[in-house]
Amino acid sequence: MFKNCVLKPDVNTIKWIKAAGIRAIKTMAQAAIGSIGAAATLGAVDWRIVCSTAVLAGVVSILTSVVGIPEVEE
């Protein structure tokens, strides 16, 4: 479960930060696209909700990456 955990001493922290950041950005973009797509028209998009949803998705992505991400080898 904790394979490639950032808290392990043999995991390269710089590689982990890069991989986790890329994952978080991708997750935020996907959440934003999903929120925008849920609105009927672009005029009906509540951009505050889109931004808060994207940021929350990014935070959750970083927190789940603490357990480990496959992109970072031990």
PDB file of N, CA, C, O and CB in Angstrom:
ATOM      1  N   MET A   1       0.820  -1.196   0.000  1.00  0.00           N
ATOM      2  CA  MET A   1       0.000   0.000   0.000  1.00  0.00           C
ATOM      3  C   MET A   1       0.864   1.260   0.000  1.00  0.00           C
ATOM      4  O   MET A   1       0.539   2.227  -0.689  1.00  0.00           O
ATOM      5  CB  MET A   1      -0.933  -0.002   1.204  1.00  0.00           C
ATOM      6  N   PHE A   2       1.933   1.263   0.744  1.00  0.00           N
ATOM      7  CA  PHE A   2       2.764   2.448   0.829  1.00  0.00           C
ATOM      8  C   PHE A   2       4.002   2.345  -0.048  1.00  0.00           C
ATOM      9  O   PHE A   2       5.052   2.890   0.290  1.00  0.00           O
ATOM     10  CB  PHE A   2       3.167   2.691   2.255  1.00  0.00           C
ATOM     11  N   LYS A   3       3.882   1.647  -1.171  1.00  0.00           N
ATOM     12  CA  LYS A   3       4.988   1.561  -2.117  1.00  0.00           C
ATOM     13  C   LYS A   3       5.199   2.944  -2.737  1.00  0.00           C
ATOM     14  O   LYS A   3       4.240   3.595  -3.152  1.00  0.00           O
ATOM     15  CB  LYS A   3       4.708   0.481  -3.222  1.00  0.00           C
ATOM     16  N   ASN A   4       6.418   3.375  -2.796  1.00  0.00           N
ATOM     17  CA  ASN A   4       6.796   4.683  -3.332  1.00  0.00           C
ATOM     18  C   ASN A   4       6.196   5.843  -2.542  1.00  0.00           C
ATOM     19  O   ASN A   4       5.928   6.905  -3.104  1.00  0.00           O
ATOM     20  CB  ASN A   4       6.371   4.787  -4.777  1.00  0.00           C
ATOM     21  N   CYS A   5       5.986   5.646  -1.253  1.00  0.00           N
ATOM     22  CA  CYS A   5       5.471   6.701  -0.381  1.00  0.00           C
ATOM     23  C   CYS A   5       6.526   7.800  -0.268  1.00  0.00           C
ATOM     24  O   CYS A   5       7.717   7.508  -0.169  1.00  0.00           O
ATOM     25  CB  CYS A   5       5.098   6.137   1.031  1.00  0.00           C
ATOM     26  N   VAL A   6       6.101   9.036  -0.282  1.00  0.00           N
ATOM     27  CA  VAL A   6       7.036  10.157  -0.209  1.00  0.00           C
ATOM     28  C   VAL A   6       7.769  10.185   1.130  1.00  0.00           C
ATOM     29  O   VAL A   6       8.840  10.783   1.230  1.00  0.00           O
ATOM     30  CB  VAL A   6       6.296  11.476  -0.429  1.00  0.00           C
ATOM     31  N   LEU A   7       7.221   9.562   2.141  1.00  0.00           N
ATOM     32  CA  LEU A   7       7.835   9.576   3.465  1.00  0.00           C
ATOM     33  C   LEU A   7       8.950   8.547   3.611  1.00  0.00           C
ATOM     34  O   LEU A   7       9.664   8.550   4.614  1.00  0.00           O
ATOM     35  CB  LEU A   7       6.785   9.333   4.516  1.00  0.00           C
ATOM     36  N   LYS A   8       9.109   7.666   2.623  1.00  0.00           N
ATOM     37  CA  LYS A   8      10.184   6.674   2.675  1.00  0.00           C
ATOM     38  C   LYS A   8      11.506   7.357   2.321  1.00  0.00           C
ATOM     39  O   LYS A   8      11.559   8.175   1.403  1.00  0.00           O
ATOM     40  CB  LYS A   8       9.896   5.480   1.704  1.00  0.00           C
ATOM     41  N   PRO A   9      12.569   7.021   3.050  1.00  0.00           N
ATOM     42  CA  PRO A   9      13.847   7.696   2.794  1.00  0.00           C
ATOM     43  C   PRO A   9      14.460   7.384   1.430  1.00  0.00           C
ATOM     44  O   PRO A   9      15.260   8.175   0.932  1.00  0.00           O
ATOM     45  CB  PRO A   9      14.826   7.324   3.861  1.00  0.00           C
ATOM     46  N   ASP A  10      14.113   6.268   0.818  1.00  0.00           N
ATOM     47  CA  ASP A  10      14.730   5.917  -0.459  1.00  0.00           C
ATOM     48  C   ASP A  10      13.970   6.453  -1.677  1.00  0.00           C
ATOM     49  O   ASP A  10      14.342   6.150  -2.811  1.00  0.00           O
ATOM     50  CB  ASP A  10      14.843   4.424  -0.563  1.00  0.00           C
ATOM     51  N   VAL A  11      12.920   7.238  -1.463  1.00  0.00           N
ATOM     52  CA  VAL A  11      12.171   7.837  -2.571  1.00  0.00           C
ATOM     53  C   VAL A  11      12.759   9.218  -2.867  1.00  0.00           C
ATOM     54  O   VAL A  11      12.954  10.027  -1.960  1.00  0.00           O
ATOM     55  CB  VAL A  11      10.641   7.938  -2.232  1.00  0.00           C
ATOM     56  N   ASN A  12      13.035   9.476  -4.140  1.00  0.00           N
ATOM     57  CA  ASN A  12      13.576  10.764  -4.569  1.00  0.00           C
ATOM     58  C   ASN A  12      12.478  11.823  -4.453  1.00  0.00           C
ATOM     59  O   ASN A  12      11.493  11.785  -5.190  1.00  0.00           O
ATOM     60  CB  ASN A  12      14.125  10.686  -6.033  1.00  0.00           C
ATOM     61  N   THR A  13      12.651  12.760  -3.530  1.00  0.00           N
ATOM     62  CA  THR A  13      11.621  13.749  -3.246  1.00  0.00           C
ATOM     63  C   THR A  13      11.371  14.683  -4.429  1.00  0.00           C
ATOM     64  O   THR A  13      10.227  15.052  -4.695  1.00  0.00           O
ATOM     65  CB  THR A  13      12.007  14.558  -2.028  1.00  0.00           C
ATOM     66  N   ILE A  14      12.420  15.063  -5.130  1.00  0.00           N
ATOM     67  CA  ILE A  14      12.253  15.959  -6.277  1.00  0.00           C
ATOM     68  C   ILE A  14      11.410  15.286  -7.365  1.00  0.00           C
ATOM     69  O   ILE A  14      10.501  15.905  -7.917  1.00  0.00           O
ATOM     70  CB  ILE A  14      13.631  16.374  -6.846  1.00  0.00           C
ATOM     71  N   LYS A  15      11.708  14.030  -7.670  1.00  0.00           N
ATOM     72  CA  LYS A  15      10.913  13.298  -8.667  1.00  0.00           C
ATOM     73  C   LYS A  15       9.473  13.157  -8.197  1.00  0.00           C
ATOM     74  O   LYS A  15       8.541  13.278  -8.991  1.00  0.00           O
ATOM     75  CB  LYS A  15      11.522  11.904  -8.940  1.00  0.00           C
ATOM     76  N   TRP A  16       9.292  12.898  -6.899  1.00  0.00           N
ATOM     77  CA  TRP A  16       7.948  12.739  -6.354  1.00  0.00           C
ATOM     78  C   TRP A  16       7.160  14.040  -6.499  1.00  0.00           C
ATOM     79  O   TRP A  16       5.998  14.022  -6.903  1.00  0.00           O
ATOM     80  CB  TRP A  16       8.010  12.309  -4.876  1.00  0.00           C
ATOM     81  N   ILE A  17       7.792  15.167  -6.170  1.00  0.00           N
ATOM     82  CA  ILE A  17       7.105  16.459  -6.261  1.00  0.00           C
ATOM     83  C   ILE A  17       6.698  16.748  -7.704  1.00  0.00           C
ATOM     84  O   ILE A  17       5.586  17.211  -7.955  1.00  0.00           O
ATOM     85  CB  ILE A  17       8.006  17.594  -5.721  1.00  0.00           C
ATOM     86  N   LYS A  18       7.596  16.477  -8.653  1.00  0.00           N
ATOM     87  CA  LYS A  18       7.262  16.692 -10.068  1.00  0.00           C
ATOM     88  C   LYS A  18       6.098  15.807 -10.498  1.00  0.00           C
ATOM     89  O   LYS A  18       5.147  16.284 -11.117  1.00  0.00           O
ATOM     90  CB  LYS A  18       8.485  16.418 -10.956  1.00  0.00           C
ATOM     91  N   ALA A  19       6.173  14.524 -10.174  1.00  0.00           N
ATOM     92  CA  ALA A  19       5.119  13.584 -10.582  1.00  0.00           C
ATOM     93  C   ALA A  19       3.789  13.929  -9.920  1.00  0.00           C
ATOM     94  O   ALA A  19       2.744  13.898 -10.571  1.00  0.00           O
ATOM     95  CB  ALA A  19       5.520  12.141 -10.233  1.00  0.00           C
ATOM     96  N   ALA A  20       3.824  14.259  -8.627  1.00  0.00           N
ATOM     97  CA  ALA A  20       2.587  14.605  -7.918  1.00  0.00           C
ATOM     98  C   ALA A  20       2.004  15.909  -8.457  1.00  0.00           C
ATOM     99  O   ALA A  20       0.785  16.045  -8.567  1.00  0.00           O
ATOM    100  CB  ALA A  20       2.848  14.726  -6.402  1.00  0.00           C
ATOM    101  N   GLY A  21       2.860  16.860  -8.789  1.00  0.00           N
ATOM    102  CA  GLY A  21       2.389  18.125  -9.357  1.00  0.00           C
ATOM    103  C   GLY A  21       1.726  17.930 -10.708  1.00  0.00           C
ATOM    104  O   GLY A  21       0.676  18.512 -10.980  1.00  0.00           O
ATOM    105  N   ILE A  22       2.339  17.114 -11.555  1.00  0.00           N
ATOM    106  CA  ILE A  22       1.751  16.833 -12.870  1.00  0.00           C
ATOM    107  C   ILE A  22       0.406  16.145 -12.715  1.00  0.00           C
ATOM    108  O   ILE A  22      -0.555  16.477 -13.409  1.00  0.00           O
ATOM    109  CB  ILE A  22       2.697  15.962 -13.717  1.00  0.00           C
ATOM    110  N   ARG A  23       0.341  15.177 -11.794  1.00  0.00           N
ATOM    111  CA  ARG A  23      -0.942  14.491 -11.556  1.00  0.00           C
ATOM    112  C   ARG A  23      -1.998  15.459 -11.052  1.00  0.00           C
ATOM    113  O   ARG A  23      -3.150  15.401 -11.482  1.00  0.00           O
ATOM    114  CB  ARG A  23      -0.763  13.348 -10.548  1.00  0.00           C
ATOM    115  N   ALA A  24      -1.612  16.356 -10.135  1.00  0.00           N
ATOM    116  CA  ALA A  24      -2.567  17.312  -9.575  1.00  0.00           C
ATOM    117  C   ALA A  24      -3.083  18.265 -10.651  1.00  0.00           C
ATOM    118  O   ALA A  24      -4.276  18.565 -10.695  1.00  0.00           O
ATOM    119  CB  ALA A  24      -1.919  18.108  -8.432  1.00  0.00           C
ATOM    120  N   ILE A  25      -2.187  18.742 -11.519  1.00  0.00           N
ATOM    121  CA  ILE A  25      -2.607  19.653 -12.589  1.00  0.00           C
ATOM    122  C   ILE A  25      -3.561  18.953 -13.554  1.00  0.00           C
ATOM    123  O   ILE A  25      -4.564  19.533 -13.969  1.00  0.00           O
ATOM    124  CB  ILE A  25      -1.380  20.190 -13.354  1.00  0.00           C
ATOM    125  N   LYS A  26      -3.252  17.716 -13.908  1.00  0.00           N
ATOM    126  CA  LYS A  26      -4.143  16.962 -14.796  1.00  0.00           C
ATOM    127  C   LYS A  26      -5.506  16.748 -14.141  1.00  0.00           C
ATOM    128  O   LYS A  26      -6.542  16.882 -14.793  1.00  0.00           O
ATOM    129  CB  LYS A  26      -3.515  15.604 -15.168  1.00  0.00           C
ATOM    130  N   THR A  27      -5.502  16.418 -12.856  1.00  0.00           N
ATOM    131  CA  THR A  27      -6.759  16.196 -12.138  1.00  0.00           C
ATOM    132  C   THR A  27      -7.570  17.481 -12.058  1.00  0.00           C
ATOM    133  O   THR A  27      -8.790  17.461 -12.223  1.00  0.00           O
ATOM    134  CB  THR A  27      -6.486  15.655 -10.727  1.00  0.00           C
ATOM    135  N   MET A  28      -6.890  18.607 -11.803  1.00  0.00           N
ATOM    136  CA  MET A  28      -7.585  19.891 -11.736  1.00  0.00           C
ATOM    137  C   MET A  28      -8.212  20.241 -13.088  1.00  0.00           C
ATOM    138  O   MET A  28      -9.340  20.730 -13.143  1.00  0.00           O
ATOM    139  CB  MET A  28      -6.616  21.003 -11.294  1.00  0.00           C
ATOM    140  N   ALA A  29      -7.484  19.993 -14.170  1.00  0.00           N
ATOM    141  CA  ALA A  29      -8.023  20.277 -15.505  1.00  0.00           C
ATOM    142  C   ALA A  29      -9.238  19.402 -15.800  1.00  0.00           C
ATOM    143  O   ALA A  29     -10.227  19.876 -16.357  1.00  0.00           O
ATOM    144  CB  ALA A  29      -6.942  20.060 -16.580  1.00  0.00           C
ATOM    145  N   GLN A  30      -9.162  18.130 -15.427  1.00  0.00           N
ATOM    146  CA  GLN A  30     -10.289  17.232 -15.659  1.00  0.00           C
ATOM    147  C   GLN A  30     -11.506  17.659 -14.852  1.00  0.00           C
ATOM    148  O   GLN A  30     -12.631  17.605 -15.350  1.00  0.00           O
ATOM    149  CB  GLN A  30      -9.906  15.795 -15.310  1.00  0.00           C
ATOM    150  N   ALA A  31     -11.291  18.084 -13.604  1.00  0.00           N
ATOM    151  CA  ALA A  31     -12.412  18.532 -12.774  1.00  0.00           C
ATOM    152  C   ALA A  31     -13.030  19.805 -13.343  1.00  0.00           C
ATOM    153  O   ALA A  31     -14.252  19.954 -13.345  1.00  0.00           O
ATOM    154  CB  ALA A  31     -11.949  18.768 -11.325  1.00  0.00           C
ATOM    155  N   ALA A  32     -12.199  20.717 -13.821  1.00  0.00           N
ATOM    156  CA  ALA A  32     -12.715  21.958 -14.404  1.00  0.00           C
ATOM    157  C   ALA A  32     -13.514  21.670 -15.671  1.00  0.00           C
ATOM    158  O   ALA A  32     -14.586  22.240 -15.874  1.00  0.00           O
ATOM    159  CB  ALA A  32     -11.561  22.928 -14.715  1.00  0.00           C
ATOM    160  N   ILE A  33     -12.998  20.793 -16.515  1.00  0.00           N
ATOM    161  CA  ILE A  33     -13.715  20.439 -17.750  1.00  0.00           C
ATOM    162  C   ILE A  33     -15.055  19.787 -17.421  1.00  0.00           C
ATOM    163  O   ILE A  33     -16.062  20.058 -18.076  1.00  0.00           O
ATOM    164  CB  ILE A  33     -12.862  19.490 -18.625  1.00  0.00           C
ATOM    165  N   GLY A  34     -15.061  18.931 -16.409  1.00  0.00           N
ATOM    166  CA  GLY A  34     -16.312  18.293 -15.997  1.00  0.00           C
ATOM    167  C   GLY A  34     -17.317  19.295 -15.456  1.00  0.00           C
ATOM    168  O   GLY A  34     -18.512  19.191 -15.732  1.00  0.00           O
ATOM    169  N   SER A  35     -16.836  20.271 -14.685  1.00  0.00           N
ATOM    170  CA  SER A  35     -17.731  21.289 -14.132  1.00  0.00           C
ATOM    171  C   SER A  35     -18.292  22.182 -15.228  1.00  0.00           C
ATOM    172  O   SER A  35     -19.473  22.527 -15.214  1.00  0.00           O
ATOM    173  CB  SER A  35     -16.998  22.137 -13.092  1.00  0.00           C
ATOM    174  N   ILE A  36     -17.443  22.553 -16.177  1.00  0.00           N
ATOM    175  CA  ILE A  36     -17.903  23.396 -17.282  1.00  0.00           C
ATOM    176  C   ILE A  36     -18.895  22.623 -18.149  1.00  0.00           C
ATOM    177  O   ILE A  36     -19.905  23.170 -18.591  1.00  0.00           O
ATOM    178  CB  ILE A  36     -16.705  23.888 -18.136  1.00  0.00           C
ATOM    179  N   GLY A  37     -18.598  21.362 -18.385  1.00  0.00           N
ATOM    180  CA  GLY A  37     -19.487  20.541 -19.205  1.00  0.00           C
ATOM    181  C   GLY A  37     -20.845  20.308 -18.573  1.00  0.00           C
ATOM    182  O   GLY A  37     -21.821  20.039 -19.274  1.00  0.00           O
ATOM    183  N   ALA A  38     -20.915  20.410 -17.259  1.00  0.00           N
ATOM    184  CA  ALA A  38     -22.185  20.200 -16.572  1.00  0.00           C
ATOM    185  C   ALA A  38     -23.134  21.379 -16.762  1.00  0.00           C
ATOM    186  O   ALA A  38     -24.346  21.227 -16.605  1.00  0.00           O
ATOM    187  CB  ALA A  38     -21.945  19.965 -15.090  1.00  0.00           C
ATOM    188  N   ALA A  39     -22.602  22.546 -17.098  1.00  0.00           N
ATOM    189  CA  ALA A  39     -23.453  23.717 -17.328  1.00  0.00           C
ATOM    190  C   ALA A  39     -24.065  23.617 -18.725  1.00  0.00           C
ATOM    191  O   ALA A  39     -23.440  23.105 -19.654  1.00  0.00           O
ATOM    192  CB  ALA A  39     -22.639  25.047 -17.172  1.00  0.00           C
ATOM    193  N   ALA A  40     -25.278  24.106 -18.855  1.00  0.00           N
ATOM    194  CA  ALA A  40     -25.974  24.019 -20.144  1.00  0.00           C
ATOM    195  C   ALA A  40     -25.319  24.905 -21.201  1.00  0.00           C
ATOM    196  O   ALA A  40     -25.166  24.489 -22.350  1.00  0.00           O
ATOM    197  CB  ALA A  40     -27.442  24.412 -19.979  1.00  0.00           C
ATOM    198  N   THR A  41     -24.937  26.103 -20.826  1.00  0.00           N
ATOM    199  CA  THR A  41     -24.257  27.027 -21.742  1.00  0.00           C
ATOM    200  C   THR A  41     -23.095  27.674 -21.010  1.00  0.00           C
ATOM    201  O   THR A  41     -23.053  27.669 -19.779  1.00  0.00           O
ATOM    202  CB  THR A  41     -25.238  28.112 -22.288  1.00  0.00           C
ATOM    203  N   LEU A  42     -22.152  28.230 -21.757  1.00  0.00           N
ATOM    204  CA  LEU A  42     -21.009  28.882 -21.114  1.00  0.00           C
ATOM    205  C   LEU A  42     -21.429  30.091 -20.291  1.00  0.00           C
ATOM    206  O   LEU A  42     -20.749  30.457 -19.333  1.00  0.00           O
ATOM    207  CB  LEU A  42     -19.992  29.304 -22.158  1.00  0.00           C
ATOM    208  N   GLY A  43     -22.533  30.707 -20.653  1.00  0.00           N
ATOM    209  CA  GLY A  43     -23.027  31.841 -19.883  1.00  0.00           C
ATOM    210  C   GLY A  43     -23.557  31.430 -18.522  1.00  0.00           C
ATOM    211  O   GLY A  43     -23.648  32.255 -17.613  1.00  0.00           O
ATOM    212  N   ALA A  44     -23.908  30.158 -18.376  1.00  0.00           N
ATOM    213  CA  ALA A  44     -24.458  29.671 -17.115  1.00  0.00           C
ATOM    214  C   ALA A  44     -23.394  29.087 -16.192  1.00  0.00           C
ATOM    215  O   ALA A  44     -23.713  28.600 -15.107  1.00  0.00           O
ATOM    216  CB  ALA A  44     -25.513  28.633 -17.388  1.00  0.00           C
ATOM    217  N   VAL A  45     -22.132  29.132 -16.614  1.00  0.00           N
ATOM    218  CA  VAL A  45     -21.065  28.545 -15.803  1.00  0.00           C
ATOM    219  C   VAL A  45     -20.771  29.461 -14.620  1.00  0.00           C
ATOM    220  O   VAL A  45     -20.527  30.654 -14.796  1.00  0.00           O
ATOM    221  CB  VAL A  45     -19.780  28.315 -16.652  1.00  0.00           C
ATOM    222  N   ASP A  46     -20.796  28.901 -13.427  1.00  0.00           N
ATOM    223  CA  ASP A  46     -20.390  29.638 -12.228  1.00  0.00           C
ATOM    224  C   ASP A  46     -18.894  29.387 -12.040  1.00  0.00           C
ATOM    225  O   ASP A  46     -18.489  28.336 -11.542  1.00  0.00           O
ATOM    226  CB  ASP A  46     -21.225  29.192 -10.946  1.00  0.00           C
ATOM    227  N   TRP A  47     -18.082  30.361 -12.444  1.00  0.00           N
ATOM    228  CA  TRP A  47     -16.636  30.172 -12.475  1.00  0.00           C
ATOM    229  C   TRP A  47     -16.033  29.995 -11.087  1.00  0.00           C
ATOM    230  O   TRP A  47     -14.987  29.361 -10.951  1.00  0.00           O
ATOM    231  CB  TRP A  47     -15.985  31.341 -13.159  1.00  0.00           C
ATOM    232  N   ARG A  48     -16.672  30.543 -10.051  1.00  0.00           N
ATOM    233  CA  ARG A  48     -16.171  30.324  -8.682  1.00  0.00           C
ATOM    234  C   ARG A  48     -16.292  28.855  -8.301  1.00  0.00           C
ATOM    235  O   ARG A  48     -15.396  28.298  -7.668  1.00  0.00           O
ATOM    236  CB  ARG A  48     -16.943  31.201  -7.665  1.00  0.00           C
ATOM    237  N   ILE A  49     -17.382  28.238  -8.681  1.00  0.00           N
ATOM    238  CA  ILE A  49     -17.562  26.814  -8.384  1.00  0.00           C
ATOM    239  C   ILE A  49     -16.592  25.974  -9.202  1.00  0.00           C
ATOM    240  O   ILE A  49     -16.041  24.997  -8.696  1.00  0.00           O
ATOM    241  CB  ILE A  49     -19.012  26.378  -8.666  1.00  0.00           C
ATOM    242  N   VAL A  50     -16.376  26.343 -10.462  1.00  0.00           N
ATOM    243  CA  VAL A  50     -15.420  25.612 -11.300  1.00  0.00           C
ATOM    244  C   VAL A  50     -14.028  25.676 -10.678  1.00  0.00           C
ATOM    245  O   VAL A  50     -13.345  24.658 -10.573  1.00  0.00           O
ATOM    246  CB  VAL A  50     -15.396  26.187 -12.740  1.00  0.00           C
ATOM    247  N   CYS A  51     -13.609  26.869 -10.269  1.00  0.00           N
ATOM    248  CA  CYS A  51     -12.275  27.033  -9.668  1.00  0.00           C
ATOM    249  C   CYS A  51     -12.157  26.290  -8.345  1.00  0.00           C
ATOM    250  O   CYS A  51     -11.149  25.628  -8.097  1.00  0.00           O
ATOM    251  CB  CYS A  51     -11.969  28.514  -9.453  1.00  0.00           C
ATOM    252  N   SER A  52     -13.169  26.391  -7.496  1.00  0.00           N
ATOM    253  CA  SER A  52     -13.082  25.709  -6.204  1.00  0.00           C
ATOM    254  C   SER A  52     -13.101  24.197  -6.375  1.00  0.00           C
ATOM    255  O   SER A  52     -12.427  23.484  -5.632  1.00  0.00           O
ATOM    256  CB  SER A  52     -14.230  26.145  -5.292  1.00  0.00           C
ATOM    257  N   THR A  53     -13.858  23.701  -7.338  1.00  0.00           N
ATOM    258  CA  THR A  53     -13.870  22.264  -7.618  1.00  0.00           C
ATOM    259  C   THR A  53     -12.510  21.796  -8.111  1.00  0.00           C
ATOM    260  O   THR A  53     -12.025  20.743  -7.697  1.00  0.00           O
ATOM    261  CB  THR A  53     -14.948  21.925  -8.651  1.00  0.00           C
ATOM    262  N   ALA A  54     -11.897  22.571  -8.991  1.00  0.00           N
ATOM    263  CA  ALA A  54     -10.582  22.213  -9.527  1.00  0.00           C
ATOM    264  C   ALA A  54      -9.517  22.231  -8.435  1.00  0.00           C
ATOM    265  O   ALA A  54      -8.678  21.332  -8.372  1.00  0.00           O
ATOM    266  CB  ALA A  54     -10.188  23.169 -10.656  1.00  0.00           C
ATOM    267  N   VAL A  55      -9.544  23.238  -7.583  1.00  0.00           N
ATOM    268  CA  VAL A  55      -8.560  23.317  -6.495  1.00  0.00           C
ATOM    269  C   VAL A  55      -8.747  22.163  -5.523  1.00  0.00           C
ATOM    270  O   VAL A  55      -7.768  21.548  -5.100  1.00  0.00           O
ATOM    271  CB  VAL A  55      -8.675  24.662  -5.749  1.00  0.00           C
ATOM    272  N   LEU A  56      -9.975  21.864  -5.168  1.00  0.00           N
ATOM    273  CA  LEU A  56     -10.232  20.738  -4.270  1.00  0.00           C
ATOM    274  C   LEU A  56      -9.746  19.432  -4.885  1.00  0.00           C
ATOM    275  O   LEU A  56      -9.168  18.600  -4.185  1.00  0.00           O
ATOM    276  CB  LEU A  56     -11.727  20.643  -3.941  1.00  0.00           C
ATOM    277  N   ALA A  57      -9.969  19.242  -6.168  1.00  0.00           N
ATOM    278  CA  ALA A  57      -9.489  18.030  -6.843  1.00  0.00           C
ATOM    279  C   ALA A  57      -7.969  17.958  -6.805  1.00  0.00           C
ATOM    280  O   ALA A  57      -7.404  16.878  -6.626  1.00  0.00           O
ATOM    281  CB  ALA A  57      -9.983  17.989  -8.301  1.00  0.00           C
ATOM    282  N   GLY A  58      -7.304  19.093  -6.972  1.00  0.00           N
ATOM    283  CA  GLY A  58      -5.843  19.119  -6.892  1.00  0.00           C
ATOM    284  C   GLY A  58      -5.327  18.770  -5.513  1.00  0.00           C
ATOM    285  O   GLY A  58      -4.348  18.036  -5.380  1.00  0.00           O
ATOM    286  N   VAL A  59      -5.979  19.289  -4.485  1.00  0.00           N
ATOM    287  CA  VAL A  59      -5.578  18.977  -3.106  1.00  0.00           C
ATOM    288  C   VAL A  59      -5.771  17.493  -2.817  1.00  0.00           C
ATOM    289  O   VAL A  59      -4.900  16.857  -2.223  1.00  0.00           O
ATOM    290  CB  VAL A  59      -6.387  19.824  -2.096  1.00  0.00           C
ATOM    291  N   VAL A  60      -6.889  16.948  -3.228  1.00  0.00           N
ATOM    292  CA  VAL A  60      -7.141  15.515  -3.022  1.00  0.00           C
ATOM    293  C   VAL A  60      -6.118  14.680  -3.781  1.00  0.00           C
ATOM    294  O   VAL A  60      -5.664  13.652  -3.277  1.00  0.00           O
ATOM    295  CB  VAL A  60      -8.571  15.140  -3.473  1.00  0.00           C
ATOM    296  N   SER A  61      -5.751  15.106  -4.977  1.00  0.00           N
ATOM    297  CA  SER A  61      -4.744  14.390  -5.758  1.00  0.00           C
ATOM    298  C   SER A  61      -3.401  14.369  -5.037  1.00  0.00           C
ATOM    299  O   SER A  61      -2.749  13.327  -4.974  1.00  0.00           O
ATOM    300  CB  SER A  61      -4.589  15.029  -7.140  1.00  0.00           C
ATOM    301  N   ILE A  62      -2.985  15.503  -4.495  1.00  0.00           N
ATOM    302  CA  ILE A  62      -1.716  15.565  -3.753  1.00  0.00           C
ATOM    303  C   ILE A  62      -1.786  14.668  -2.522  1.00  0.00           C
ATOM    304  O   ILE A  62      -0.836  13.942  -2.230  1.00  0.00           O
ATOM    305  CB  ILE A  62      -1.390  17.025  -3.336  1.00  0.00           C
ATOM    306  N   LEU A  63      -2.898  14.713  -1.802  1.00  0.00           N
ATOM    307  CA  LEU A  63      -3.022  13.894  -0.589  1.00  0.00           C
ATOM    308  C   LEU A  63      -3.005  12.403  -0.907  1.00  0.00           C
ATOM    309  O   LEU A  63      -2.422  11.622  -0.155  1.00  0.00           O
ATOM    310  CB  LEU A  63      -4.308  14.246   0.155  1.00  0.00           C
ATOM    311  N   THR A  64      -3.626  12.000  -1.995  1.00  0.00           N
ATOM    312  CA  THR A  64      -3.587  10.581  -2.349  1.00  0.00           C
ATOM    313  C   THR A  64      -2.220  10.181  -2.892  1.00  0.00           C
ATOM    314  O   THR A  64      -1.843   9.012  -2.817  1.00  0.00           O
ATOM    315  CB  THR A  64      -4.671  10.261  -3.379  1.00  0.00           C
ATOM    316  N   SER A  65      -1.479  11.133  -3.432  1.00  0.00           N
ATOM    317  CA  SER A  65      -0.133  10.836  -3.922  1.00  0.00           C
ATOM    318  C   SER A  65       0.856  10.598  -2.790  1.00  0.00           C
ATOM    319  O   SER A  65       1.903   9.988  -3.006  1.00  0.00           O
ATOM    320  CB  SER A  65       0.362  11.967  -4.796  1.00  0.00           C
ATOM    321  N   VAL A  66       0.541  11.068  -1.587  1.00  0.00           N
ATOM    322  CA  VAL A  66       1.434  10.847  -0.441  1.00  0.00           C
ATOM    323  C   VAL A  66       1.615   9.356  -0.199  1.00  0.00           C
ATOM    324  O   VAL A  66       2.698   8.919   0.190  1.00  0.00           O
ATOM    325  CB  VAL A  66       0.878  11.534   0.832  1.00  0.00           C
ATOM    326  N   VAL A  67       0.579   8.580  -0.421  1.00  0.00           N
ATOM    327  CA  VAL A  67       0.651   7.132  -0.224  1.00  0.00           C
ATOM    328  C   VAL A  67       1.630   6.508  -1.204  1.00  0.00           C
ATOM    329  O   VAL A  67       2.307   5.536  -0.870  1.00  0.00           O
ATOM    330  CB  VAL A  67      -0.735   6.492  -0.381  1.00  0.00           C
ATOM    331  N   GLY A  68       1.709   7.046  -2.383  1.00  0.00           N
ATOM    332  CA  GLY A  68       2.642   6.547  -3.380  1.00  0.00           C
ATOM    333  C   GLY A  68       2.095   6.723  -4.774  1.00  0.00           C
ATOM    334  O   GLY A  68       0.891   6.629  -5.012  1.00  0.00           O
ATOM    335  N   ILE A  69       3.013   6.982  -5.698  1.00  0.00           N
ATOM    336  CA  ILE A  69       2.626   7.114  -7.090  1.00  0.00           C
ATOM    337  C   ILE A  69       3.550   6.243  -7.926  1.00  0.00           C
ATOM    338  O   ILE A  69       4.755   6.192  -7.684  1.00  0.00           O
ATOM    339  CB  ILE A  69       2.677   8.599  -7.553  1.00  0.00           C
ATOM    340  N   PRO A  70       2.982   5.562  -8.905  1.00  0.00           N
ATOM    341  CA  PRO A  70       3.776   4.597  -9.668  1.00  0.00           C
ATOM    342  C   PRO A  70       4.850   5.233 -10.546  1.00  0.00           C
ATOM    343  O   PRO A  70       5.779   4.546 -10.972  1.00  0.00           O
ATOM    344  CB  PRO A  70       2.871   3.778 -10.524  1.00  0.00           C
ATOM    345  N   GLU A  71       4.741   6.520 -10.821  1.00  0.00           N
ATOM    346  CA  GLU A  71       5.732   7.166 -11.678  1.00  0.00           C
ATOM    347  C   GLU A  71       7.101   7.283 -11.011  1.00  0.00           C
ATOM    348  O   GLU A  71       8.114   7.438 -11.693  1.00  0.00           O
ATOM    349  CB  GLU A  71       5.245   8.539 -12.077  1.00  0.00           C
ATOM    350  N   VAL A  72       7.131   7.211  -9.693  1.00  0.00           N
ATOM    351  CA  VAL A  72       8.388   7.376  -8.958  1.00  0.00           C
ATOM    352  C   VAL A  72       8.890   6.008  -8.531  1.00  0.00           C
ATOM    353  O   VAL A  72       8.243   5.305  -7.755  1.00  0.00           O
ATOM    354  CB  VAL A  72       8.203   8.307  -7.722  1.00  0.00           C
ATOM    355  N   GLU A  73      10.041   5.647  -9.045  1.00  0.00           N
ATOM    356  CA  GLU A  73      10.657   4.369  -8.676  1.00  0.00           C
ATOM    357  C   GLU A  73      11.332   4.516  -7.317  1.00  0.00           C
ATOM    358  O   GLU A  73      11.705   5.615  -6.906  1.00  0.00           O
ATOM    359  CB  GLU A  73      11.686   3.906  -9.757  1.00  0.00           C
ATOM    360  N   GLU A  74      11.480   3.404  -6.640  1.00  0.00           N
ATOM    361  CA  GLU A  74      12.175   3.437  -5.351  1.00  0.00           C
ATOM    362  C   GLU A  74      13.654   3.616  -5.560  1.00  0.00           C
ATOM    363  O   GLU A  74      14.413   3.668  -4.592  1.00  0.00           O
ATOM    364  CB  GLU A  74      11.909   2.164  -4.549  1.00  0.00           C
TER     365      GLU A  74
END
